[in-house]
Amino acid sequence: MNFDYAFAWSILPDLLPGLWVTFKVVLCGFLCALALGIALALLQRIPFTPLTKLCHAWLAFFRNTPLLVQLYFLFFALPLTGITFPAIFTGVLGLGLYYSAYIADALRGAINKVDRGQWEAAQALDLSHYHIWRDIILPQALKPLLPVLGNYLIGMFKETPLLAIITIPELFQAARQVAGLTYRYTEPYTLMALLFLGISLPVSLLFKFLERRGSHDNAQ
């Protein structure tokens, strides 16, 4: 089947709403994962065994079960207990929970690499724990993580076709509907791939720019 450019151009407006939904879900899911990941990394440093074990259980569960299964559980199994969430909220929550475990693990390692002298200097200045974490430790731990966070964000974007299982009208769902109605598959899925590339590539370049800028600032 030949690629029909005119047909591809004509169906582009049908895919853009799905792209917008995908963008919103990924952005909210990433912010949710980042907030939860930071909280989990900090909670693991509290010397309280039950809390530490709970955090480890969280990480083990969300890192070692497929995202598809987690989405299925949140959308189809959880309502059996009387708890029901809208589809888009479920998608944001599912992506946030899944990636929070990876971000927490990466951040925990980055925090452990902060020089011990930074802790001792902050304590010598009699700073509160809140200011030590906010102004000294977390900025130093998060800066080296920028490439990792960029990869997680792109990975989250590429996994959004899984959201079709919980009826979210994201980009893949939109392309599939167009293909099903027109019986032409090359153009919708090619456009879908190009739209994914159109978002993933700038995000990758942005995080590389931030990484280079951070390295330049450190060198000065």
N, C-alpha and C positions, 0 to 999 in steps of 0.2 A: 504494500500500500504506500503510495507516494505521500509525502508530507505536503499538505495543502495550507499554504501560508495565509490565504484569505480566510479559510475556515478557522485557523488558529487565532487569527486576529479577532474574528467575530465572537469566539467563545471566551476571550480573555475577560470581559466584564463579568462572566458567570463565575470565574475563579477568584476574583478579587475579594468578594465578601469572605470566602473561606480563608484567604490569606490574612485578612484583618483579624478574623477570629483566632487563627493560629498565632499571630503576633501577640495578641492580648493574653492568651492563655500562657504562652511561653514566658512573657515578661512577668506576669503575676506569679507564675510558678517558680521562676528563678528567684524573685525577691523573697518568696515564701521559703524556698530552700536555703537561701543565704541566711535569713534571720534564724531559721531553725538550726542550721549548721553551726552558726556562731554560738547559739545558746547551748547546743549539745556539747560543743568543744569546751565551753566554760564550765558546764555542769560536771564534766568528767574530772575536773581538777579539784572539785570539792571533796575533801576526805570523809565521805559518808558512804559506806559500803553499799547499802541498798540502792542509793541513787546511782552509784557507779555501775552496779550490775544492771539497773534498769536502762541506763544509757547504752551499755554494751549489748543488751538484748535488742534495743531499738536498731542499732547499727547492724547487728547480725541479721535481723529480719529483713530490713529494707535493702540491704546489700546482697542478700543471697536468695531473694525471691524475684521472679520476673515482674517487670513493670506491668505487663499485660494482666497478670494474675491479681496484682494489687488493685488495678483499676476495676477489674471485674468484681472483686470483693467489695470495694467501696460503693460501686453503683448498683450491683445486683444483690449481694449478700447482706450488706449492712441494713438496707430497708427492712429485712426480715426481723430485725430487732427494734423496729420503729423509728430508726434514724434515717432520714432521707435528705439528700442534698441535690440541688439542681445539677444538670450535666456539666456545665462549664465550671462551676465551683468544684465539682468532683475531679475534673481534669486538672485544675490548678492545684488542688490538694494532693492528688496522686503524684504529679510531677514534683511538687514541693517536698513531700515526704520521702520519695525515692531518692532524690538528689541531695537531700539534707544529710543523709548518712555519708555520702561520698565527700561532701564539703566538710562535714565535721571531722572526718578522719584525716583529710588533708590539712585542715587548720590545726588540729591537735599536733601533728608532726611539725608544722611551721612554728607553733608556739614553743615547742620543746627546743627549737634551734635558736630562739632568741638568747643572746648572750646573757649569762648569769649576772654580769656586771650591770646590765640595764636594770634588772630587778633591784639589785643592791643600791644603785644610785638613786632610783625612785624612792626606795624606802628611806634612804638617808635624807632625802628632801622632805620626808614626812608627808608624802602624798597619800591621799586616800586610795583604797583598792579600786574604786570606780575610776579615778583619774589615771591611776597606773595602767589599768586595762584600756581605757578609752584613748588616752593621749600617747602612751608609750608602747605597750605590748601589741595590741591589735593592729595599729598601723604598720608596725614592722613585720608582723606575721602575715598580714593580708597582701602586702606589696609583692612578695615573691610568688604568691598564689595566683597572680593575674592570668598567666598563661593557662593554668589549670582551670580557673573559673571560666575563661573563654571557651575552653574545650567542653566543659560541662554545659555551658549555654548552647553551644552549637549542637552537642549531642542531644540536649533536650528538644531542640527545634526539629531535629531529624527523627525523633521518636514520636512526634505528634500524630503520624498516621495511626498509631495505636488508639488514639482518642476516638476514632470512628466507632470502636466497639461500644462506647457509651453514648453514642448518638450526637457527639459534638460536630457541628457542621464546619469542620476545619478544611484545610486546603485539599488533602487527599480525598476526603468525602466529596468535596465539590467536583474534583476531577473525575471521580468515579461516577457521579451522577450524570455529568455531561457525556462521558463515554457510554453509559448505559442507555441514554436517550438517543444518542446519535449513531451508535454502533461504530464509532471511530475512536480508536484508543491511542494512536500515535500522538496526535496533536494535544489532547488534554494532559497526558502524562508527561510529554516533553515540556509543555508549558509549566507543569507543576515542578519538574526538576529545575527548570530555569529560575522559577520564583524562589525555590529553596536556595539555589545558588546565589540569587540576588540578595538574600538576607544573610546567609552564612558567611559569604566572603567579606562583606564590610565589617561584620562583627569580628571575624578573625583578624582583619587588618587593624581594627580599633584596639583590640587587646594587645596586639604586637606593638602598636604605637605607644600605648600606656606603659608597656613593659620597657620599651627603649627609653621612654621619658623618665621612668623611675630609676633606671640604671644610670642615666645621665645625671639626674639630681644627686644620686648617691656618690657619683664620682667627683662632684663639685665640692 
